[in-house]
């Protein structure tokens, strides 16, 4: 007799973390993902494209090389898993409808590139670069350039030529996209015109590559959620030394006159969620990376026995600026991680 799938909503975090991903028994059907995939397909149809990427659940967002489909992270298939994702990594990538659609359009760009082998075109290579370039583990974005479209956070079009194309396609795809106005006088507009022209040429045509293969579907992932999240935290974490003392002593006080004031560690802990959200909006960095900056600051403030030395609102504002600066220093030193 087949074993009944667990009722995920009734399980504690510890019970969930001990489960293997394959035992979660998840499906896209009858979830919000189903309607979002339908919307993606409608947008493709509105552009006259016959191509429809097949979608499946896996451990992350990706479109495999050579396969014109889209893997969607498993946690989006169940609200209980989305809550666990937020606890483990402090955010749910694609957790809102708008965010999910942005990522689906991006991955559809990879998929249609594969389906029609667009990267082999000489004009593609002229505009975006060679697809054969090695993927870097990290990249250093140029924040002021207008050579790339802006779609996902992290200036992601700058990560690799394939990401540049996928981001450009994602900006072009929505029926109400105002890309001609939004990118007027940007060098990136030439890339958008190329996508517009090429998609017009393949409208109504069948893809050259039609594989329906799925890579790492959830039914085949045997590692536990505990192992999965440990690896994810290692991937999104920081790997460089930081020295906060000088900045922290400017922000807070070690003067005996302030010894009865709240501790800096307590204040940063209280403001942690708000600072993380604000800095994420400013920098586009992963919440987990920002939180590690905050954790270092809290621990060092505790060791230095620092306390509030100015008005709380001024201190909070300055703390946000310091976290943003530290995070940007990390990102601009060549440590922008490329999504897997």
Secondary structure as GFF3:
##gff-version 3
##sequence-region A 1 340
A	DSSP	three_ten_helix	8	10	.	.	.	ID=ss1
A	DSSP	alpha_helix	13	17	.	.	.	ID=ss2
A	DSSP	three_ten_helix	21	24	.	.	.	ID=ss3
A	DSSP	alpha_helix	32	46	.	.	.	ID=ss4
A	DSSP	beta_strand	54	58	.	.	.	ID=ss5
A	DSSP	beta_strand	69	73	.	.	.	ID=ss6
A	DSSP	three_ten_helix	74	77	.	.	.	ID=ss7
A	DSSP	alpha_helix	79	89	.	.	.	ID=ss8
A	DSSP	alpha_helix	97	116	.	.	.	ID=ss9
A	DSSP	three_ten_helix	118	120	.	.	.	ID=ss10
A	DSSP	alpha_helix	122	128	.	.	.	ID=ss11
A	DSSP	beta_strand	138	139	.	.	.	ID=ss12
A	DSSP	three_ten_helix	156	158	.	.	.	ID=ss13
A	DSSP	alpha_helix	161	173	.	.	.	ID=ss14
A	DSSP	alpha_helix	179	182	.	.	.	ID=ss15
A	DSSP	alpha_helix	189	202	.	.	.	ID=ss16
A	DSSP	three_ten_helix	218	220	.	.	.	ID=ss17
A	DSSP	alpha_helix	225	236	.	.	.	ID=ss18
A	DSSP	alpha_helix	245	251	.	.	.	ID=ss19
A	DSSP	three_ten_helix	256	258	.	.	.	ID=ss20
A	DSSP	alpha_helix	264	283	.	.	.	ID=ss21
A	DSSP	alpha_helix	287	304	.	.	.	ID=ss22
A	DSSP	alpha_helix	312	332	.	.	.	ID=ss23
A	DSSP	beta_strand	336	337	.	.	.	ID=ss24
###
